[in-house]
């Protein structure tokens, strides 16, 4: 028996939230960036501010689960 369940969620993110997420990825972790971390954060903050001067972004995500059970 297979069942799928999904729900959409809407969140407001600030620039610091997005930077924090970026630093949580392995490719852009503080360990990986090393001395370039400051420049990475500065450049990302500048670009995000250009995209949204008020510093707020809306995230719409789907949380989805596929559940399989034995009959």
C-alpha positions as CSV (number, residue, x, y, z in Angstrom):
1,X,0.0,0.0,0.0
2,X,1.5,3.3,-1.1
3,X,0.1,6.7,0.0
4,X,1.3,10.2,-0.9
5,X,0.8,13.2,1.3
6,X,1.8,16.8,0.4
7,X,1.3,20.2,1.8
8,X,2.5,23.6,0.6
9,X,3.9,26.1,3.1
10,X,4.7,29.8,2.8
11,X,7.5,31.4,4.8
12,X,9.0,34.9,4.9
13,X,12.8,34.8,4.9
14,X,15.2,37.6,5.7
15,X,18.6,38.0,4.0
16,X,20.3,36.6,7.1
17,X,18.1,33.5,6.9
18,X,19.2,32.9,3.3
19,X,22.8,33.5,4.0
20,X,22.6,31.0,6.9
21,X,21.1,28.4,4.6
22,X,23.8,29.0,2.0
23,X,26.5,28.5,4.6
24,X,24.8,25.2,5.6
25,X,25.4,23.6,2.2
26,X,28.6,21.6,1.8
27,X,29.7,23.5,-1.3
28,X,29.4,26.8,0.5
29,X,30.2,25.8,4.0
30,X,32.6,28.0,6.1
31,X,35.1,25.2,5.9
32,X,34.9,25.0,2.1
33,X,34.9,28.8,1.7
34,X,37.8,29.4,4.1
35,X,39.1,33.0,3.9
36,X,36.6,33.7,1.1
37,X,33.6,33.4,3.4
38,X,33.5,37.2,4.1
39,X,33.5,38.1,0.5
40,X,30.9,35.4,-0.3
41,X,28.6,36.7,2.4
42,X,29.1,40.3,1.3
43,X,28.5,39.6,-2.4
44,X,25.4,37.4,-1.6
45,X,24.0,40.1,0.7
46,X,24.5,42.8,-2.0
47,X,22.8,40.8,-4.6
48,X,19.9,39.8,-2.4
49,X,19.5,43.5,-1.4
50,X,19.4,44.4,-5.1
51,X,16.7,41.8,-5.7
52,X,14.6,42.9,-2.6
53,X,15.6,46.2,-1.1
54,X,13.4,45.6,2.0
55,X,15.4,42.4,2.6
56,X,12.4,40.1,2.7
57,X,11.7,37.1,0.5
58,X,8.8,34.7,0.2
59,X,9.5,31.0,0.1
60,X,6.9,28.6,-1.1
61,X,7.8,25.0,-0.6
62,X,6.0,21.7,-0.8
63,X,6.6,19.2,1.9
64,X,5.9,15.8,0.5
65,X,6.0,12.3,1.8
66,X,5.5,9.0,0.1
67,X,4.5,6.3,2.6
68,X,4.6,2.6,1.8
69,X,3.1,0.1,4.2
70,X,2.8,-3.6,4.0
71,X,-0.8,-4.9,3.7
